[in-house]
Amino acid sequence: MRFGEETLECPIPTSQRRAFPPSRRRNEIITFLVLAFGIWPIVAVGVVGAYGFLVWMFQIIFGPPGPPAH
C-alpha cells in the first residue's frame, strides 16, 4: 500500500454479509425523499414563521428597536 491509499474493507466476513432486498432500498429512498422534500421544508417554514411571529409580538409589546422616542 502506498502513501495516501486507503483500503475500504468491510469488517463483516463475506459469509455473514446479507444483501439488502430491493424493496428495502426502495423504501429508504422514498423515506429520504419524503423527509428531504416534504417534512423538512415544512418544519423550516414553521420555525422561520414562529421566529418572525415572536419578533413581531416582542415589537408590539416593547416597541421597535432603535433609540427611544422623545
DSSP file (Angstrom, degrees, kcal/mol; ACC not computed):
  #  RESIDUE AA STRUCTURE BP1 BP2  ACC     N-H-->O    O-->H-N    N-H-->O    O-->H-N    TCO  KAPPA ALPHA  PHI   PSI    X-CA   Y-CA   Z-CA
    1    1 A M              0   0    0      0, 0.0     2,-0.1     0, 0.0     3,-0.1   0.000 360.0 360.0 360.0 131.4    0.0    0.0    0.0
    2    2 A R    >   -     0   0    0      1,-0.1     3,-1.8     4,-0.0     2,-0.1  -0.463 360.0 -76.3 -90.7 165.2    1.4    3.4   -1.0
    3    3 A F  T 3  S+     0   0    0      1,-0.2    -1,-0.1    -2,-0.1     3,-0.1  -0.379 118.2  21.2 -61.7 133.4    1.1    6.6    1.0
    4    4 A G  T 3  S+     0   0    0      1,-0.3     2,-0.4    -2,-0.1    -1,-0.2   0.271  94.7 117.6  92.2 -11.5   -2.4    8.1    0.7
    5    5 A E    <   -     0   0    0     -3,-1.8     2,-0.4     2,-0.0    -1,-0.3  -0.714  43.3-168.6 -90.9 140.5   -4.1    4.9   -0.3
    6    6 A E        -     0   0    0     -2,-0.4     2,-0.5    -3,-0.1    -4,-0.0  -0.973  15.3-139.4-125.9 142.9   -6.8    3.5    1.9
    7    7 A T        -     0   0    0     -2,-0.4     2,-1.0     2,-0.0    -2,-0.0  -0.879   8.0-153.4 -99.9 132.2   -8.4    0.1    1.7
    8    8 A L        +     0   0    0     -2,-0.5     2,-0.4     2,-0.0    -2,-0.0  -0.688  28.4 167.7-104.2  77.7  -12.1    0.1    2.3
    9    9 A E        -     0   0    0     -2,-1.0    -2,-0.0     2,-0.0     0, 0.0  -0.741  35.9-122.3 -95.1 140.2  -12.6   -3.4    3.7
   10   10 A C        -     0   0    0     -2,-0.4     4,-0.1     1,-0.1    -2,-0.0  -0.639  10.7-144.2 -79.6 132.4  -15.8   -4.4    5.3
   11   11 A P  S    S+     0   0    0      0, 0.0    -1,-0.1     0, 0.0    -2,-0.0   0.655  78.7  88.1 -73.1 -12.2  -15.3   -5.7    8.8
   12   12 A I  S    S-     0   0    0      1,-0.1    -2,-0.1     2,-0.0     5,-0.1  -0.734  88.1-114.3 -87.5 129.0  -18.1   -8.2    8.4
   13   13 A P    >>  -     0   0    0      0, 0.0     3,-1.4     0, 0.0     4,-0.7  -0.240  23.0-116.2 -59.8 150.7  -16.9  -11.6    6.9
   14   14 A T  G >4 S+     0   0    0      1,-0.3     3,-0.7     2,-0.2    -2,-0.0   0.837 113.9  59.7 -57.6 -35.0  -18.2  -12.4    3.5
   15   15 A S  G 34 S+     0   0    0      1,-0.2    -1,-0.3     3,-0.0    -3,-0.0   0.753 108.7  44.2 -67.9 -22.8  -20.0  -15.5    4.8
   16   16 A Q  G <4 S+     0   0    0     -3,-1.4    -1,-0.2     2,-0.0    -2,-0.2   0.490  88.1 109.2-101.0  -4.0  -22.1  -13.3    7.2
   17   17 A R    <<  -     0   0    0     -4,-0.7     2,-0.4    -3,-0.7    -3,-0.0  -0.483  47.5-166.9 -74.8 140.9  -23.0  -10.5    4.7
   18   18 A R        -     0   0    0     -2,-0.2     2,-0.3     3,-0.0    -2,-0.0  -0.995  18.4-128.9-126.8 134.6  -26.5  -10.2    3.5
   19   19 A A        -     0   0    0     -2,-0.4     0, 0.0     1,-0.1     0, 0.0  -0.608  29.3-115.1 -78.9 139.3  -27.6   -8.1    0.6
   20   20 A F        -     0   0    0     -2,-0.3    -1,-0.1     1,-0.1     5,-0.0  -0.538  34.3-111.4 -72.2 138.5  -30.5   -5.7    1.3
   21   21 A P    >>  -     0   0    0      0, 0.0     4,-1.6     0, 0.0     3,-0.8  -0.353  24.2-114.8 -67.0 152.3  -33.6   -6.6   -0.7
   22   22 A P  H 3> S+     0   0    0      0, 0.0     4,-2.5     0, 0.0     5,-0.2   0.816 114.4  62.0 -58.0 -30.6  -34.5   -4.1   -3.4
   23   23 A S  H 3> S+     0   0    0      1,-0.2     4,-2.3     2,-0.2     5,-0.1   0.880 103.1  48.9 -66.2 -35.4  -37.8   -3.4   -1.5
   24   24 A R  H <> S+     0   0    0     -3,-0.8     4,-2.4     2,-0.2    -1,-0.2   0.917 111.2  49.3 -68.7 -42.3  -35.8   -2.1    1.5
   25   25 A R  H  X S+     0   0    0     -4,-1.6     4,-2.2     1,-0.2    -2,-0.2   0.919 111.8  49.3 -61.7 -42.3  -33.7    0.1   -0.7
   26   26 A R  H  X S+     0   0    0     -4,-2.5     4,-2.5     1,-0.2    -2,-0.2   0.910 110.3  50.6 -63.4 -42.3  -36.8    1.5   -2.4
   27   27 A N  H  X S+     0   0    0     -4,-2.3     4,-2.6     1,-0.2    -1,-0.2   0.894 110.2  50.0 -63.4 -39.3  -38.4    2.2    1.0
   28   28 A E  H  X S+     0   0    0     -4,-2.4     4,-2.5     2,-0.2    -1,-0.2   0.891 110.6  49.5 -66.7 -38.6  -35.3    4.0    2.2
   29   29 A I  H  X S+     0   0    0     -4,-2.2     4,-2.5     2,-0.2    -2,-0.2   0.922 112.5  47.4 -65.6 -43.4  -35.2    6.2   -1.0
   30   30 A I  H  X S+     0   0    0     -4,-2.5     4,-2.5     2,-0.2    -2,-0.2   0.912 112.0  50.5 -63.5 -42.4  -38.9    7.0   -0.6
   31   31 A T  H  X S+     0   0    0     -4,-2.6     4,-2.4     2,-0.2    -2,-0.2   0.923 110.9  49.0 -61.6 -44.2  -38.4    7.8    3.1
   32   32 A F  H  X S+     0   0    0     -4,-2.5     4,-3.4     1,-0.2     5,-0.3   0.932 111.6  48.7 -60.6 -46.1  -35.5   10.1    2.2
   33   33 A L  H  X S+     0   0    0     -4,-2.5     4,-2.5     1,-0.2     5,-0.3   0.898 111.1  49.8 -63.7 -40.5  -37.4   11.9   -0.5
   34   34 A V  H  X>S+     0   0    0     -4,-2.5     5,-2.1     2,-0.2     4,-1.4   0.926 116.9  41.7 -63.4 -43.9  -40.4   12.4    1.8
   35   35 A L  I  <>S+     0   0    0     -4,-2.4     5,-2.4     3,-0.2    -2,-0.2   0.948 118.8  44.2 -67.3 -47.7  -38.2   13.8    4.6
   36   36 A A  I  <5S+     0   0    0     -4,-3.4    -2,-0.2    -5,-0.2    -3,-0.2   0.858 129.8  22.1 -69.4 -36.5  -36.0   15.9    2.3
   37   37 A F  I  <5S+     0   0    0     -4,-2.5    -1,-0.2    -5,-0.3    -2,-0.2   0.409 133.3  29.4-115.3   1.5  -38.7   17.4    0.1
   38   38 A G  I  X5S+     0   0    0     -4,-1.4     4,-1.1    -5,-0.3    -3,-0.2   0.676 121.5  27.0-121.3 -66.1  -41.8   17.2    2.3
   39   39 A I  I  ><S+     0   0    0     -5,-2.1     4,-2.5     2,-0.2     5,-0.2   0.943 117.6  50.7 -76.0 -49.3  -41.3   17.3    6.0
   40   40 A W  H  ><S+     0   0    0     -5,-2.4     4,-2.7     1,-0.2     5,-0.2   0.875 108.9  51.2 -64.1 -38.1  -38.1   19.3    6.5
   41   41 A P  H  > S+     0   0    0      0, 0.0     4,-2.4     0, 0.0    -1,-0.2   0.902 111.6  48.8 -62.7 -37.1  -39.2   22.2    4.3
   42   42 A I  H  X S+     0   0    0     -4,-1.1     4,-2.2     2,-0.2    -2,-0.2   0.919 112.5  47.8 -66.2 -42.5  -42.5   22.4    6.3
   43   43 A V  H  X S+     0   0    0     -4,-2.5     4,-2.5     2,-0.2    -1,-0.2   0.915 111.5  51.0 -63.2 -42.7  -40.5   22.3    9.5
   44   44 A A  H  X S+     0   0    0     -4,-2.7     4,-2.4     1,-0.2     5,-0.2   0.923 111.0  47.0 -62.6 -44.9  -38.2   25.0    8.2
   45   45 A V  H  X S+     0   0    0     -4,-2.4     4,-2.5     1,-0.2    -1,-0.2   0.894 112.5  51.3 -63.7 -39.4  -41.0   27.3    7.2
   46   46 A G  H  X S+     0   0    0     -4,-2.2     4,-2.5     2,-0.2    -2,-0.2   0.901 110.4  47.8 -63.8 -41.8  -42.7   26.7   10.6
   47   47 A V  H  X S+     0   0    0     -4,-2.5     4,-2.3     2,-0.2    -2,-0.2   0.931 114.5  45.4 -66.5 -45.1  -39.5   27.6   12.5
   48   48 A V  H  X S+     0   0    0     -4,-2.4     4,-2.4     1,-0.2    -2,-0.2   0.904 114.4  49.4 -65.2 -40.4  -38.9   30.8   10.5
   49   49 A G  H  X S+     0   0    0     -4,-2.5     4,-2.3    -5,-0.2    -2,-0.2   0.899 110.5  49.9 -64.5 -40.9  -42.6   31.8   10.8
   50   50 A A  H  X S+     0   0    0     -4,-2.5     4,-2.4     2,-0.2    -2,-0.2   0.904 110.8  49.7 -64.9 -41.0  -42.6   31.2   14.5
   51   51 A Y  H  X S+     0   0    0     -4,-2.3     4,-2.4     2,-0.2    -2,-0.2   0.932 111.3  49.0 -62.8 -45.1  -39.4   33.3   14.9
   52   52 A G  H  X S+     0   0    0     -4,-2.4     4,-2.4     1,-0.2    -2,-0.2   0.894 110.6  50.9 -60.9 -40.4  -41.0   36.1   12.9
   53   53 A F  H  X S+     0   0    0     -4,-2.3     4,-2.7     2,-0.2    -1,-0.2   0.914 109.7  50.1 -63.9 -42.8  -44.1   35.9   15.0
   54   54 A L  H  X S+     0   0    0     -4,-2.4     4,-2.5     2,-0.2    -2,-0.2   0.912 111.8  47.6 -63.0 -42.4  -42.1   36.2   18.2
   55   55 A V  H  X S+     0   0    0     -4,-2.4     4,-2.4     2,-0.2    -1,-0.2   0.919 112.3  50.4 -63.7 -42.5  -40.2   39.2   16.9
   56   56 A W  H  X S+     0   0    0     -4,-2.4     4,-1.9     2,-0.2    -2,-0.2   0.927 112.4  45.9 -61.2 -47.1  -43.4   40.8   15.8
   57   57 A M  H  X S+     0   0    0     -4,-2.7     4,-2.0     2,-0.2    -1,-0.2   0.899 111.2  52.9 -64.6 -40.0  -45.1   40.2   19.2
   58   58 A F  H  X S+     0   0    0     -4,-2.5     4,-3.0     1,-0.2     5,-0.3   0.914 110.7  47.2 -60.4 -42.9  -42.0   41.5   21.0
   59   59 A Q  H  X S+     0   0    0     -4,-2.4     4,-1.4     1,-0.2    -1,-0.2   0.809 108.6  54.6 -71.9 -29.3  -42.0   44.7   18.9
   60   60 A I  H  < S+     0   0    0     -4,-1.9    -1,-0.2    -5,-0.2    -2,-0.2   0.902 117.5  36.6 -66.6 -39.7  -45.7   45.2   19.6
   61   61 A I  H  < S+     0   0    0     -4,-2.0    -2,-0.2    -5,-0.1    -3,-0.2   0.935 133.5  22.5 -79.4 -48.3  -45.2   45.0   23.3
   62   62 A F  H  < S-     0   0    0     -4,-3.0    -3,-0.2     1,-0.2    -2,-0.2   0.463 107.8-114.5-103.6  -3.5  -41.8   46.8   23.7
   63   63 A G     <  -     0   0    0     -4,-1.4    -1,-0.2    -5,-0.3    -2,-0.1  -0.040  45.7 -51.6  88.2 164.6  -41.7   48.9   20.5
   64   64 A P        -     0   0    0      0, 0.0     2,-0.0     0, 0.0     0, 0.0  -0.262  66.8 -92.4 -70.9 160.6  -39.3   48.7   17.6
   65   65 A P  S    S+     0   0    0      0, 0.0    -2,-0.0     0, 0.0    -6,-0.0  -0.322  80.5  69.9 -70.3 157.3  -35.6   48.7   18.0
   66   66 A G  S    S-     0   0    0     -3,-0.1     3,-0.1     3,-0.0     0, 0.0  -0.759  89.6 -24.2 129.2-174.8  -33.7   51.9   18.0
   67   67 A P  S    S-     0   0    0      0, 0.0     0, 0.0     0, 0.0     0, 0.0  -0.351  77.3 -94.0 -68.7 150.8  -33.2   55.0   20.1
   68   68 A P        -     0   0    0      0, 0.0     2,-0.1     0, 0.0     0, 0.0  -0.293  42.9-108.7 -64.5 149.4  -36.1   55.8   22.4
   69   69 A A              0   0    0      1,-0.1    -3,-0.0    -3,-0.1     0, 0.0  -0.367 360.0 360.0 -74.5 157.0  -38.7   58.2   21.2
   70   70 A H              0   0    0     -2,-0.1    -1,-0.1     0, 0.0     0, 0.0   0.474 360.0 360.0 -78.0 360.0  -38.9   61.7   22.6
